[in-house]
Amino acid sequence: MLTPEQIKFCETHEITEAQFLGKEEINKDLDLRSLTSIPKGFNPQVGENLCLDSLTSIPEGFNPKVGGDLFLDSLTFIPEGCNPQVGGRVVLKK
């Protein structure tokens, strides 16, 4: 069961609880470029691209599955403990 904050996140970004938890794929791009932190428990499966351009850090255990590209334009590296599965590119700050 999700917390009220997690439910609000799902409503705001038009995803289901199963999609939030990574139990069901999001069959499109997921644009979260304004998100500065990852909500606890969020581990999506995204069929296309995942945009997380404004993240300031990635929590341990965040391991999304992304069919396309993963955009992390505010980060210079992926920390230990984060192991995303990406079908395309991982784009980091240069």
PDB file with one MODEL, atoms N, CA, C and O in Angstrom:
MODEL        1
ATOM      1  N   MET A   1       0.839  -1.180   0.000  1.00  0.00           N
ATOM      2  CA  MET A   1       0.000   0.000   0.000  1.00  0.00           C
ATOM      3  C   MET A   1       0.888   1.249   0.000  1.00  0.00           C
ATOM      4  O   MET A   1       1.872   1.327   0.736  1.00  0.00           O
ATOM      5  N   LEU A   2       0.523   2.212  -0.833  1.00  0.00           N
ATOM      6  CA  LEU A   2       1.303   3.436  -0.956  1.00  0.00           C
ATOM      7  C   LEU A   2       0.916   4.456   0.112  1.00  0.00           C
ATOM      8  O   LEU A   2      -0.203   4.462   0.625  1.00  0.00           O
ATOM      9  N   THR A   3       1.878   5.313   0.426  1.00  0.00           N
ATOM     10  CA  THR A   3       1.631   6.416   1.354  1.00  0.00           C
ATOM     11  C   THR A   3       0.838   7.505   0.633  1.00  0.00           C
ATOM     12  O   THR A   3       0.760   7.500  -0.595  1.00  0.00           O
ATOM     13  N   PRO A   4       0.252   8.433   1.379  1.00  0.00           N
ATOM     14  CA  PRO A   4      -0.456   9.541   0.718  1.00  0.00           C
ATOM     15  C   PRO A   4       0.445  10.340  -0.234  1.00  0.00           C
ATOM     16  O   PRO A   4      -0.015  10.792  -1.283  1.00  0.00           O
ATOM     17  N   GLU A   5       1.725  10.518   0.125  1.00  0.00           N
ATOM     18  CA  GLU A   5       2.650  11.241  -0.748  1.00  0.00           C
ATOM     19  C   GLU A   5       2.899  10.474  -2.047  1.00  0.00           C
ATOM     20  O   GLU A   5       2.961  11.066  -3.124  1.00  0.00           O
ATOM     21  N   GLN A   6       3.040   9.158  -1.934  1.00  0.00           N
ATOM     22  CA  GLN A   6       3.259   8.330  -3.124  1.00  0.00           C
ATOM     23  C   GLN A   6       2.019   8.327  -4.013  1.00  0.00           C
ATOM     24  O   GLN A   6       2.133   8.354  -5.238  1.00  0.00           O
ATOM     25  N   ILE A   7       0.848   8.294  -3.409  1.00  0.00           N
ATOM     26  CA  ILE A   7      -0.405   8.340  -4.174  1.00  0.00           C
ATOM     27  C   ILE A   7      -0.518   9.667  -4.913  1.00  0.00           C
ATOM     28  O   ILE A   7      -0.907   9.697  -6.080  1.00  0.00           O
ATOM     29  N   LYS A   8      -0.182  10.760  -4.244  1.00  0.00           N
ATOM     30  CA  LYS A   8      -0.216  12.078  -4.893  1.00  0.00           C
ATOM     31  C   LYS A   8       0.759  12.121  -6.068  1.00  0.00           C
ATOM     32  O   LYS A   8       0.440  12.677  -7.118  1.00  0.00           O
ATOM     33  N   PHE A   9       1.951  11.533  -5.894  1.00  0.00           N
ATOM     34  CA  PHE A   9       2.931  11.459  -6.976  1.00  0.00           C
ATOM     35  C   PHE A   9       2.322  10.722  -8.174  1.00  0.00           C
ATOM     36  O   PHE A   9       2.430  11.188  -9.308  1.00  0.00           O
ATOM     37  N   CYS A  10       1.689   9.588  -7.928  1.00  0.00           N
ATOM     38  CA  CYS A  10       1.066   8.809  -9.006  1.00  0.00           C
ATOM     39  C   CYS A  10      -0.006   9.629  -9.724  1.00  0.00           C
ATOM     40  O   CYS A  10      -0.069   9.638 -10.953  1.00  0.00           O
ATOM     41  N   GLU A  11      -0.838  10.310  -8.958  1.00  0.00           N
ATOM     42  CA  GLU A  11      -1.899  11.120  -9.551  1.00  0.00           C
ATOM     43  C   GLU A  11      -1.311  12.261 -10.384  1.00  0.00           C
ATOM     44  O   GLU A  11      -1.771  12.532 -11.493  1.00  0.00           O
ATOM     45  N   THR A  12      -0.294  12.921  -9.841  1.00  0.00           N
ATOM     46  CA  THR A  12       0.331  14.050 -10.534  1.00  0.00           C
ATOM     47  C   THR A  12       0.950  13.626 -11.860  1.00  0.00           C
ATOM     48  O   THR A  12       0.879  14.359 -12.847  1.00  0.00           O
ATOM     49  N   HIS A  13       1.554  12.445 -11.883  1.00  0.00           N
ATOM     50  CA  HIS A  13       2.279  11.993 -13.074  1.00  0.00           C
ATOM     51  C   HIS A  13       1.506  10.964 -13.889  1.00  0.00           C
ATOM     52  O   HIS A  13       2.038  10.362 -14.822  1.00  0.00           O
ATOM     53  N   GLU A  14       0.243  10.774 -13.521  1.00  0.00           N
ATOM     54  CA  GLU A  14      -0.679   9.906 -14.262  1.00  0.00           C
ATOM     55  C   GLU A  14      -0.134   8.497 -14.451  1.00  0.00           C
ATOM     56  O   GLU A  14      -0.121   7.962 -15.560  1.00  0.00           O
ATOM     57  N   ILE A  15       0.316   7.906 -13.343  1.00  0.00           N
ATOM     58  CA  ILE A  15       0.746   6.514 -13.355  1.00  0.00           C
ATOM     59  C   ILE A  15      -0.026   5.759 -12.274  1.00  0.00           C
ATOM     60  O   ILE A  15      -0.543   6.361 -11.333  1.00  0.00           O
ATOM     61  N   THR A  16      -0.098   4.449 -12.416  1.00  0.00           N
ATOM     62  CA  THR A  16      -0.809   3.624 -11.451  1.00  0.00           C
ATOM     63  C   THR A  16       0.130   3.201 -10.315  1.00  0.00           C
ATOM     64  O   THR A  16       1.347   3.366 -10.397  1.00  0.00           O
ATOM     65  N   GLU A  17      -0.462   2.660  -9.270  1.00  0.00           N
ATOM     66  CA  GLU A  17       0.333   2.139  -8.161  1.00  0.00           C
ATOM     67  C   GLU A  17       1.265   1.029  -8.650  1.00  0.00           C
ATOM     68  O   GLU A  17       2.431   0.980  -8.256  1.00  0.00           O
ATOM     69  N   ALA A  18       0.761   0.148  -9.497  1.00  0.00           N
ATOM     70  CA  ALA A  18       1.582  -0.945 -10.039  1.00  0.00           C
ATOM     71  C   ALA A  18       2.744  -0.390 -10.864  1.00  0.00           C
ATOM     72  O   ALA A  18       3.846  -0.936 -10.819  1.00  0.00           O
ATOM     73  N   GLN A  19       2.512   0.676 -11.610  1.00  0.00           N
ATOM     74  CA  GLN A  19       3.583   1.298 -12.391  1.00  0.00           C
ATOM     75  C   GLN A  19       4.599   1.974 -11.469  1.00  0.00           C
ATOM     76  O   GLN A  19       5.801   1.907 -11.730  1.00  0.00           O
ATOM     77  N   PHE A  20       4.145   2.614 -10.412  1.00  0.00           N
ATOM     78  CA  PHE A  20       5.037   3.234  -9.437  1.00  0.00           C
ATOM     79  C   PHE A  20       5.996   2.207  -8.852  1.00  0.00           C
ATOM     80  O   PHE A  20       7.188   2.474  -8.694  1.00  0.00           O
ATOM     81  N   LEU A  21       5.471   1.039  -8.534  1.00  0.00           N
ATOM     82  CA  LEU A  21       6.262  -0.026  -7.903  1.00  0.00           C
ATOM     83  C   LEU A  21       7.064  -0.853  -8.894  1.00  0.00           C
ATOM     84  O   LEU A  21       7.841  -1.717  -8.486  1.00  0.00           O
ATOM     85  N   GLY A  22       6.890  -0.606 -10.198  1.00  0.00           N
ATOM     86  CA  GLY A  22       7.627  -1.358 -11.208  1.00  0.00           C
ATOM     87  C   GLY A  22       7.031  -2.704 -11.528  1.00  0.00           C
ATOM     88  O   GLY A  22       7.688  -3.543 -12.145  1.00  0.00           O
ATOM     89  N   LYS A  23       5.786  -2.930 -11.118  1.00  0.00           N
ATOM     90  CA  LYS A  23       5.116  -4.207 -11.392  1.00  0.00           C
ATOM     91  C   LYS A  23       4.423  -4.207 -12.753  1.00  0.00           C
ATOM     92  O   LYS A  23       4.057  -5.259 -13.275  1.00  0.00           O
ATOM     93  N   GLU A  24       4.250  -3.019 -13.315  1.00  0.00           N
ATOM     94  CA  GLU A  24       3.593  -2.852 -14.607  1.00  0.00           C
ATOM     95  C   GLU A  24       4.358  -1.802 -15.400  1.00  0.00           C
ATOM     96  O   GLU A  24       4.751  -0.774 -14.848  1.00  0.00           O
ATOM     97  N   GLU A  25       4.571  -2.047 -16.674  1.00  0.00           N
ATOM     98  CA  GLU A  25       5.341  -1.122 -17.510  1.00  0.00           C
ATOM     99  C   GLU A  25       4.548   0.126 -17.875  1.00  0.00           C
ATOM    100  O   GLU A  25       3.340   0.074 -18.106  1.00  0.00           O
ATOM    101  N   ILE A  26       5.250   1.233 -17.918  1.00  0.00           N
ATOM    102  CA  ILE A  26       4.721   2.484 -18.445  1.00  0.00           C
ATOM    103  C   ILE A  26       5.105   2.489 -19.920  1.00  0.00           C
ATOM    104  O   ILE A  26       6.283   2.623 -20.251  1.00  0.00           O
ATOM    105  N   ASN A  27       4.135   2.348 -20.798  1.00  0.00           N
ATOM    106  CA  ASN A  27       4.396   2.134 -22.228  1.00  0.00           C
ATOM    107  C   ASN A  27       4.577   3.418 -23.015  1.00  0.00           C
ATOM    108  O   ASN A  27       4.041   3.562 -24.114  1.00  0.00           O
ATOM    109  N   LYS A  28       5.324   4.340 -22.460  1.00  0.00           N
ATOM    110  CA  LYS A  28       5.576   5.617 -23.141  1.00  0.00           C
ATOM    111  C   LYS A  28       6.771   6.270 -22.466  1.00  0.00           C
ATOM    112  O   LYS A  28       7.343   5.719 -21.526  1.00  0.00           O
ATOM    113  N   ASP A  29       7.148   7.464 -22.959  1.00  0.00           N
ATOM    114  CA  ASP A  29       8.153   8.266 -22.274  1.00  0.00           C
ATOM    115  C   ASP A  29       7.593   8.695 -20.923  1.00  0.00           C
ATOM    116  O   ASP A  29       6.391   8.920 -20.783  1.00  0.00           O
ATOM    117  N   LEU A  30       8.474   8.808 -19.930  1.00  0.00           N
ATOM    118  CA  LEU A  30       8.077   9.345 -18.634  1.00  0.00           C
ATOM    119  C   LEU A  30       8.958  10.565 -18.372  1.00  0.00           C
ATOM    120  O   LEU A  30      10.156  10.442 -18.116  1.00  0.00           O
ATOM    121  N   ASP A  31       8.341  11.739 -18.443  1.00  0.00           N
ATOM    122  CA  ASP A  31       9.064  13.003 -18.309  1.00  0.00           C
ATOM    123  C   ASP A  31       8.906  13.524 -16.885  1.00  0.00           C
ATOM    124  O   ASP A  31       7.866  14.075 -16.524  1.00  0.00           O
ATOM    125  N   LEU A  32       9.947  13.344 -16.088  1.00  0.00           N
ATOM    126  CA  LEU A  32       9.971  13.825 -14.709  1.00  0.00           C
ATOM    127  C   LEU A  32      11.110  14.822 -14.538  1.00  0.00           C
ATOM    128  O   LEU A  32      11.791  14.824 -13.512  1.00  0.00           O
ATOM    129  N   ARG A  33      11.313  15.662 -15.536  1.00  0.00           N
ATOM    130  CA  ARG A  33      12.469  16.569 -15.540  1.00  0.00           C
ATOM    131  C   ARG A  33      12.455  17.560 -14.395  1.00  0.00           C
ATOM    132  O   ARG A  33      13.511  18.101 -14.067  1.00  0.00           O
ATOM    133  N   SER A  34      11.320  17.830 -13.768  1.00  0.00           N
ATOM    134  CA  SER A  34      11.271  18.779 -12.652  1.00  0.00           C
ATOM    135  C   SER A  34      11.494  18.106 -11.295  1.00  0.00           C
ATOM    136  O   SER A  34      11.594  18.788 -10.275  1.00  0.00           O
ATOM    137  N   LEU A  35      11.570  16.792 -11.279  1.00  0.00           N
ATOM    138  CA  LEU A  35      11.735  16.044 -10.031  1.00  0.00           C
ATOM    139  C   LEU A  35      13.166  16.193  -9.507  1.00  0.00           C
ATOM    140  O   LEU A  35      14.124  15.929 -10.234  1.00  0.00           O
ATOM    141  N   THR A  36      13.312  16.616  -8.244  1.00  0.00           N
ATOM    142  CA  THR A  36      14.652  16.796  -7.671  1.00  0.00           C
ATOM    143  C   THR A  36      15.075  15.632  -6.781  1.00  0.00           C
ATOM    144  O   THR A  36      16.250  15.513  -6.433  1.00  0.00           O
ATOM    145  N   SER A  37      14.124  14.773  -6.409  1.00  0.00           N
ATOM    146  CA  SER A  37      14.460  13.574  -5.632  1.00  0.00           C
ATOM    147  C   SER A  37      13.489  12.453  -5.992  1.00  0.00           C
ATOM    148  O   SER A  37      12.363  12.700  -6.424  1.00  0.00           O
ATOM    149  N   ILE A  38      13.946  11.231  -5.807  1.00  0.00           N
ATOM    150  CA  ILE A  38      13.148  10.045  -6.123  1.00  0.00           C
ATOM    151  C   ILE A  38      12.295   9.680  -4.917  1.00  0.00           C
ATOM    152  O   ILE A  38      12.829   9.533  -3.818  1.00  0.00           O
ATOM    153  N   PRO A  39      10.980   9.530  -5.089  1.00  0.00           N
ATOM    154  CA  PRO A  39      10.152   9.099  -3.965  1.00  0.00           C
ATOM    155  C   PRO A  39      10.520   7.672  -3.535  1.00  0.00           C
ATOM    156  O   PRO A  39      10.826   6.825  -4.374  1.00  0.00           O
ATOM    157  N   LYS A  40      10.488   7.419  -2.246  1.00  0.00           N
ATOM    158  CA  LYS A  40      10.784   6.089  -1.724  1.00  0.00           C
ATOM    159  C   LYS A  40       9.855   5.063  -2.368  1.00  0.00           C
ATOM    160  O   LYS A  40       8.644   5.266  -2.448  1.00  0.00           O
ATOM    161  N   GLY A  41      10.444   3.957  -2.825  1.00  0.00           N
ATOM    162  CA  GLY A  41       9.676   2.875  -3.428  1.00  0.00           C
ATOM    163  C   GLY A  41       9.475   2.984  -4.923  1.00  0.00           C
ATOM    164  O   GLY A  41       8.949   2.057  -5.541  1.00  0.00           O
ATOM    165  N   PHE A  42       9.883   4.101  -5.525  1.00  0.00           N
ATOM    166  CA  PHE A  42       9.678   4.314  -6.957  1.00  0.00           C
ATOM    167  C   PHE A  42      10.766   3.599  -7.746  1.00  0.00           C
ATOM    168  O   PHE A  42      11.938   3.964  -7.659  1.00  0.00           O
ATOM    169  N   ASN A  43      10.387   2.590  -8.510  1.00  0.00           N
ATOM    170  CA  ASN A  43      11.299   1.825  -9.358  1.00  0.00           C
ATOM    171  C   ASN A  43      10.561   1.436 -10.629  1.00  0.00           C
ATOM    172  O   ASN A  43      10.144   0.287 -10.776  1.00  0.00           O
ATOM    173  N   PRO A  44      10.397   2.377 -11.544  1.00  0.00           N
ATOM    174  CA  PRO A  44       9.544   2.131 -12.705  1.00  0.00           C
ATOM    175  C   PRO A  44      10.175   1.254 -13.781  1.00  0.00           C
ATOM    176  O   PRO A  44      11.393   1.110 -13.879  1.00  0.00           O
ATOM    177  N   GLN A  45       9.286   0.678 -14.577  1.00  0.00           N
ATOM    178  CA  GLN A  45       9.662   0.044 -15.842  1.00  0.00           C
ATOM    179  C   GLN A  45       9.074   0.949 -16.925  1.00  0.00           C
ATOM    180  O   GLN A  45       7.855   1.057 -17.059  1.00  0.00           O
ATOM    181  N   VAL A  46       9.939   1.590 -17.687  1.00  0.00           N
ATOM    182  CA  VAL A  46       9.498   2.553 -18.691  1.00  0.00           C
ATOM    183  C   VAL A  46       9.825   1.993 -20.072  1.00  0.00           C
ATOM    184  O   VAL A  46      10.978   1.670 -20.360  1.00  0.00           O
ATOM    185  N   GLY A  47       8.813   1.880 -20.918  1.00  0.00           N
ATOM    186  CA  GLY A  47       9.006   1.301 -22.238  1.00  0.00           C
ATOM    187  C   GLY A  47       9.862   2.140 -23.168  1.00  0.00           C
ATOM    188  O   GLY A  47      10.530   1.606 -24.053  1.00  0.00           O
ATOM    189  N   GLU A  48       9.845   3.444 -22.973  1.00  0.00           N
ATOM    190  CA  GLU A  48      10.613   4.338 -23.831  1.00  0.00           C
ATOM    191  C   GLU A  48      11.638   5.090 -22.983  1.00  0.00           C
ATOM    192  O   GLU A  48      12.403   4.461 -22.253  1.00  0.00           O
ATOM    193  N   ASN A  49      11.670   6.423 -23.065  1.00  0.00           N
ATOM    194  CA  ASN A  49      12.682   7.219 -22.365  1.00  0.00           C
ATOM    195  C   ASN A  49      12.208   7.655 -20.983  1.00  0.00           C
ATOM    196  O   ASN A  49      11.015   7.852 -20.754  1.00  0.00           O
ATOM    197  N   LEU A  50      13.171   7.802 -20.058  1.00  0.00           N
ATOM    198  CA  LEU A  50      12.902   8.319 -18.715  1.00  0.00           C
ATOM    199  C   LEU A  50      13.762   9.552 -18.514  1.00  0.00           C
ATOM    200  O   LEU A  50      14.991   9.475 -18.553  1.00  0.00           O
ATOM    201  N   CYS A  51      13.110  10.697 -18.298  1.00  0.00           N
ATOM    202  CA  CYS A  51      13.813  11.966 -18.134  1.00  0.00           C
ATOM    203  C   CYS A  51      13.770  12.387 -16.670  1.00  0.00           C
ATOM    204  O   CYS A  51      12.703  12.669 -16.125  1.00  0.00           O
ATOM    205  N   LEU A  52      14.943  12.426 -16.041  1.00  0.00           N
ATOM    206  CA  LEU A  52      15.110  12.838 -14.648  1.00  0.00           C
ATOM    207  C   LEU A  52      16.188  13.922 -14.582  1.00  0.00           C
ATOM    208  O   LEU A  52      17.127  13.824 -13.792  1.00  0.00           O
ATOM    209  N   ASP A  53      16.048  14.940 -15.405  1.00  0.00           N
ATOM    210  CA  ASP A  53      17.088  15.952 -15.593  1.00  0.00           C
ATOM    211  C   ASP A  53      17.430  16.782 -14.364  1.00  0.00           C
ATOM    212  O   ASP A  53      18.542  17.305 -14.292  1.00  0.00           O
ATOM    213  N   SER A  54      16.538  16.927 -13.400  1.00  0.00           N
ATOM    214  CA  SER A  54      16.781  17.815 -12.261  1.00  0.00           C
ATOM    215  C   SER A  54      17.177  17.094 -10.977  1.00  0.00           C
ATOM    216  O   SER A  54      17.298  17.729  -9.930  1.00  0.00           O
ATOM    217  N   LEU A  55      17.380  15.788 -11.038  1.00  0.00           N
ATOM    218  CA  LEU A  55      17.757  15.051  -9.827  1.00  0.00           C
ATOM    219  C   LEU A  55      19.073  15.566  -9.274  1.00  0.00           C
ATOM    220  O   LEU A  55      20.011  15.838 -10.023  1.00  0.00           O
ATOM    221  N   THR A  56      19.133  15.697  -7.967  1.00  0.00           N
ATOM    222  CA  THR A  56      20.378  16.102  -7.325  1.00  0.00           C
ATOM    223  C   THR A  56      21.138  14.898  -6.782  1.00  0.00           C
ATOM    224  O   THR A  56      22.335  14.988  -6.507  1.00  0.00           O
ATOM    225  N   SER A  57      20.443  13.765  -6.627  1.00  0.00           N
ATOM    226  CA  SER A  57      21.080  12.521  -6.199  1.00  0.00           C
ATOM    227  C   SER A  57      20.144  11.362  -6.511  1.00  0.00           C
ATOM    228  O   SER A  57      18.954  11.551  -6.763  1.00  0.00           O
ATOM    229  N   ILE A  58      20.706  10.165  -6.489  1.00  0.00           N
ATOM    230  CA  ILE A  58      19.927   8.948  -6.708  1.00  0.00           C
ATOM    231  C   ILE A  58      20.046   8.094  -5.453  1.00  0.00           C
ATOM    232  O   ILE A  58      21.158   7.809  -5.009  1.00  0.00           O
ATOM    233  N   PRO A  59      18.926   7.684  -4.875  1.00  0.00           N
ATOM    234  CA  PRO A  59      19.004   6.867  -3.672  1.00  0.00           C
ATOM    235  C   PRO A  59      19.452   5.437  -3.977  1.00  0.00           C
ATOM    236  O   PRO A  59      19.213   4.917  -5.066  1.00  0.00           O
ATOM    237  N   GLU A  60      20.094   4.822  -3.009  1.00  0.00           N
ATOM    238  CA  GLU A  60      20.476   3.423  -3.155  1.00  0.00           C
ATOM    239  C   GLU A  60      19.212   2.608  -3.362  1.00  0.00           C
ATOM    240  O   GLU A  60      18.192   2.848  -2.716  1.00  0.00           O
ATOM    241  N   GLY A  61      19.287   1.655  -4.255  1.00  0.00           N
ATOM    242  CA  GLY A  61      18.143   0.799  -4.539  1.00  0.00           C
ATOM    243  C   GLY A  61      17.258   1.287  -5.671  1.00  0.00           C
ATOM    244  O   GLY A  61      16.302   0.604  -6.039  1.00  0.00           O
ATOM    245  N   PHE A  62      17.555   2.458  -6.233  1.00  0.00           N
ATOM    246  CA  PHE A  62      16.782   2.935  -7.380  1.00  0.00           C
ATOM    247  C   PHE A  62      17.343   2.262  -8.618  1.00  0.00           C
ATOM    248  O   PHE A  62      18.446   2.583  -9.062  1.00  0.00           O
ATOM    249  N   ASN A  63      16.587   1.332  -9.172  1.00  0.00           N
ATOM    250  CA  ASN A  63      17.038   0.520 -10.302  1.00  0.00           C
ATOM    251  C   ASN A  63      15.944   0.442 -11.366  1.00  0.00           C
ATOM    252  O   ASN A  63      15.323  -0.607 -11.540  1.00  0.00           O
ATOM    253  N   PRO A  64      15.705   1.538 -12.071  1.00  0.00           N
ATOM    254  CA  PRO A  64      14.654   1.513 -13.082  1.00  0.00           C
ATOM    255  C   PRO A  64      15.038   0.643 -14.281  1.00  0.00           C
ATOM    256  O   PRO A  64      16.215   0.409 -14.553  1.00  0.00           O
ATOM    257  N   LYS A  65      14.018   0.176 -14.982  1.00  0.00           N
ATOM    258  CA  LYS A  65      14.207  -0.519 -16.254  1.00  0.00           C
ATOM    259  C   LYS A  65      13.669   0.411 -17.330  1.00  0.00           C
ATOM    260  O   LYS A  65      12.492   0.772 -17.320  1.00  0.00           O
ATOM    261  N   VAL A  66      14.539   0.795 -18.260  1.00  0.00           N
ATOM    262  CA  VAL A  66      14.189   1.790 -19.270  1.00  0.00           C
ATOM    263  C   VAL A  66      14.476   1.212 -20.650  1.00  0.00           C
ATOM    264  O   VAL A  66      15.602   0.805 -20.934  1.00  0.00           O
ATOM    265  N   GLY A  67      13.463   1.175 -21.505  1.00  0.00           N
ATOM    266  CA  GLY A  67      13.638   0.631 -22.842  1.00  0.00           C
ATOM    267  C   GLY A  67      14.443   1.527 -23.758  1.00  0.00           C
ATOM    268  O   GLY A  67      15.128   1.041 -24.658  1.00  0.00           O
ATOM    269  N   GLY A  68      14.369   2.830 -23.538  1.00  0.00           N
ATOM    270  CA  GLY A  68      15.089   3.804 -24.353  1.00  0.00           C
ATOM    271  C   GLY A  68      16.230   4.420 -23.581  1.00  0.00           C
ATOM    272  O   GLY A  68      17.055   3.717 -22.996  1.00  0.00           O
ATOM    273  N   ASP A  69      16.272   5.764 -23.583  1.00  0.00           N
ATOM    274  CA  ASP A  69      17.347   6.503 -22.922  1.00  0.00           C
ATOM    275  C   ASP A  69      16.946   6.926 -21.514  1.00  0.00           C
ATOM    276  O   ASP A  69      15.771   7.150 -21.225  1.00  0.00           O
ATOM    277  N   LEU A  70      17.953   7.031 -20.642  1.00  0.00           N
ATOM    278  CA  LEU A  70      17.780   7.535 -19.283  1.00  0.00           C
ATOM    279  C   LEU A  70      18.531   8.859 -19.190  1.00  0.00           C
ATOM    280  O   LEU A  70      19.757   8.889 -19.300  1.00  0.00           O
ATOM    281  N   PHE A  71      17.801   9.950 -18.989  1.00  0.00           N
ATOM    282  CA  PHE A  71      18.395  11.283 -18.942  1.00  0.00           C
ATOM    283  C   PHE A  71      18.570  11.724 -17.491  1.00  0.00           C
ATOM    284  O   PHE A  71      17.599  11.875 -16.750  1.00  0.00           O
ATOM    285  N   LEU A  72      19.828  11.926 -17.104  1.00  0.00           N
ATOM    286  CA  LEU A  72      20.197  12.371 -15.757  1.00  0.00           C
ATOM    287  C   LEU A  72      21.112  13.581 -15.885  1.00  0.00           C
ATOM    288  O   LEU A  72      22.235  13.570 -15.380  1.00  0.00           O
ATOM    289  N   ASP A  73      20.640  14.614 -16.553  1.00  0.00           N
ATOM    290  CA  ASP A  73      21.481  15.748 -16.946  1.00  0.00           C
ATOM    291  C   ASP A  73      22.081  16.546 -15.793  1.00  0.00           C
ATOM    292  O   ASP A  73      23.043  17.281 -16.015  1.00  0.00           O
ATOM    293  N   SER A  74      21.562  16.436 -14.584  1.00  0.00           N
ATOM    294  CA  SER A  74      22.125  17.170 -13.447  1.00  0.00           C
ATOM    295  C   SER A  74      23.190  16.376 -12.700  1.00  0.00           C
ATOM    296  O   SER A  74      23.841  16.906 -11.800  1.00  0.00           O
ATOM    297  N   LEU A  75      23.372  15.110 -13.064  1.00  0.00           N
ATOM    298  CA  LEU A  75      24.331  14.250 -12.366  1.00  0.00           C
ATOM    299  C   LEU A  75      25.577  14.016 -13.214  1.00  0.00           C
ATOM    300  O   LEU A  75      25.508  14.016 -14.443  1.00  0.00           O
ATOM    301  N   THR A  76      26.707  13.819 -12.557  1.00  0.00           N
ATOM    302  CA  THR A  76      27.949  13.524 -13.272  1.00  0.00           C
ATOM    303  C   THR A  76      28.326  12.048 -13.192  1.00  0.00           C
ATOM    304  O   THR A  76      29.204  11.590 -13.924  1.00  0.00           O
ATOM    305  N   PHE A  77      27.658  11.295 -12.296  1.00  0.00           N
ATOM    306  CA  PHE A  77      27.930   9.866 -12.184  1.00  0.00           C
ATOM    307  C   PHE A  77      26.715   9.165 -11.581  1.00  0.00           C
ATOM    308  O   PHE A  77      25.856   9.789 -10.959  1.00  0.00           O
ATOM    309  N   ILE A  78      26.672   7.859 -11.782  1.00  0.00           N
ATOM    310  CA  ILE A  78      25.641   7.033 -11.161  1.00  0.00           C
ATOM    311  C   ILE A  78      26.266   6.392  -9.928  1.00  0.00           C
ATOM    312  O   ILE A  78      27.279   5.703 -10.045  1.00  0.00           O
ATOM    313  N   PRO A  79      25.686   6.603  -8.750  1.00  0.00           N
ATOM    314  CA  PRO A  79      26.309   6.100  -7.527  1.00  0.00           C
ATOM    315  C   PRO A  79      26.243   4.579  -7.406  1.00  0.00           C
ATOM    316  O   PRO A  79      25.388   3.921  -8.000  1.00  0.00           O
ATOM    317  N   GLU A  80      27.163   4.052  -6.626  1.00  0.00           N
ATOM    318  CA  GLU A  80      27.163   2.623  -6.321  1.00  0.00           C
ATOM    319  C   GLU A  80      25.834   2.285  -5.660  1.00  0.00           C
ATOM    320  O   GLU A  80      25.312   3.064  -4.862  1.00  0.00           O
ATOM    321  N   GLY A  81      25.298   1.136  -5.990  1.00  0.00           N
ATOM    322  CA  GLY A  81      24.007   0.733  -5.442  1.00  0.00           C
ATOM    323  C   GLY A  81      22.845   1.035  -6.368  1.00  0.00           C
ATOM    324  O   GLY A  81      21.730   0.559  -6.153  1.00  0.00           O
ATOM    325  N   CYS A  82      23.105   1.828  -7.397  1.00  0.00           N
ATOM    326  CA  CYS A  82      22.091   2.110  -8.410  1.00  0.00           C
ATOM    327  C   CYS A  82      22.507   1.362  -9.670  1.00  0.00           C
ATOM    328  O   CYS A  82      23.602   1.572 -10.191  1.00  0.00           O
ATOM    329  N   ASN A  83      21.646   0.505 -10.147  1.00  0.00           N
ATOM    330  CA  ASN A  83      21.980  -0.330 -11.292  1.00  0.00           C
ATOM    331  C   ASN A  83      20.832  -0.324 -12.302  1.00  0.00           C
ATOM    332  O   ASN A  83      20.118  -1.319 -12.430  1.00  0.00           O
ATOM    333  N   PRO A  84      20.649   0.789 -13.020  1.00  0.00           N
ATOM    334  CA  PRO A  84      19.549   0.838 -13.975  1.00  0.00           C
ATOM    335  C   PRO A  84      19.794  -0.090 -15.167  1.00  0.00           C
ATOM    336  O   PRO A  84      20.931  -0.278 -15.598  1.00  0.00           O
ATOM    337  N   GLN A  85      18.723  -0.659 -15.684  1.00  0.00           N
ATOM    338  CA  GLN A  85      18.787  -1.447 -16.910  1.00  0.00           C
ATOM    339  C   GLN A  85      18.264  -0.547 -18.021  1.00  0.00           C
ATOM    340  O   GLN A  85      17.091  -0.172 -18.027  1.00  0.00           O
ATOM    341  N   VAL A  86      19.136  -0.204 -18.957  1.00  0.00           N
ATOM    342  CA  VAL A  86      18.792   0.782 -19.976  1.00  0.00           C
ATOM    343  C   VAL A  86      19.034   0.201 -21.368  1.00  0.00           C
ATOM    344  O   VAL A  86      20.118  -0.301 -21.666  1.00  0.00           O
ATOM    345  N   GLY A  87      17.998   0.277 -22.218  1.00  0.00           N
ATOM    346  CA  GLY A  87      18.122  -0.223 -23.576  1.00  0.00           C
ATOM    347  C   GLY A  87      18.839   0.728 -24.506  1.00  0.00           C
ATOM    348  O   GLY A  87      19.390   0.305 -25.522  1.00  0.00           O
ATOM    349  N   GLY A  88      18.842   2.013 -24.173  1.00  0.00           N
ATOM    350  CA  GLY A  88      19.489   3.039 -24.985  1.00  0.00           C
ATOM    351  C   GLY A  88      20.713   3.577 -24.277  1.00  0.00           C
ATOM    352  O   GLY A  88      21.586   2.824 -23.845  1.00  0.00           O
ATOM    353  N   ARG A  89      20.764   4.904 -24.163  1.00  0.00           N
ATOM    354  CA  ARG A  89      21.920   5.575 -23.548  1.00  0.00           C
ATOM    355  C   ARG A  89      21.576   6.065 -22.155  1.00  0.00           C
ATOM    356  O   ARG A  89      20.410   6.280 -21.825  1.00  0.00           O
ATOM    357  N   VAL A  90      22.619   6.239 -21.337  1.00  0.00           N
ATOM    358  CA  VAL A  90      22.497   6.971 -20.079  1.00  0.00           C
ATOM    359  C   VAL A  90      23.171   8.308 -20.321  1.00  0.00           C
ATOM    360  O   VAL A  90      24.366   8.357 -20.613  1.00  0.00           O
ATOM    361  N   VAL A  91      22.418   9.395 -20.203  1.00  0.00           N
ATOM    362  CA  VAL A  91      22.921  10.730 -20.502  1.00  0.00           C
ATOM    363  C   VAL A  91      23.164  11.461 -19.181  1.00  0.00           C
ATOM    364  O   VAL A  91      22.227  11.753 -18.438  1.00  0.00           O
ATOM    365  N   LEU A  92      24.448  11.755 -18.898  1.00  0.00           N
ATOM    366  CA  LEU A  92      24.841  12.453 -17.682  1.00  0.00           C
ATOM    367  C   LEU A  92      25.361  13.835 -18.021  1.00  0.00           C
ATOM    368  O   LEU A  92      25.668  14.120 -19.178  1.00  0.00           O
ATOM    369  N   LYS A  93      25.463  14.697 -17.015  1.00  0.00           N
ATOM    370  CA  LYS A  93      26.034  16.030 -17.177  1.00  0.00           C
ATOM    371  C   LYS A  93      27.485  15.911 -17.621  1.00  0.00           C
ATOM    372  O   LYS A  93      28.230  15.071 -17.117  1.00  0.00           O
ATOM    373  N   LYS A  94      27.873  16.737 -18.547  1.00  0.00           N
ATOM    374  CA  LYS A  94      29.244  16.691 -19.068  1.00  0.00           C
ATOM    375  C   LYS A  94      30.146  17.616 -18.311  1.00  0.00           C
ATOM    376  O   LYS A  94      31.336  17.705 -18.616  1.00  0.00           O
TER     377      LYS A  94
ENDMDL
END
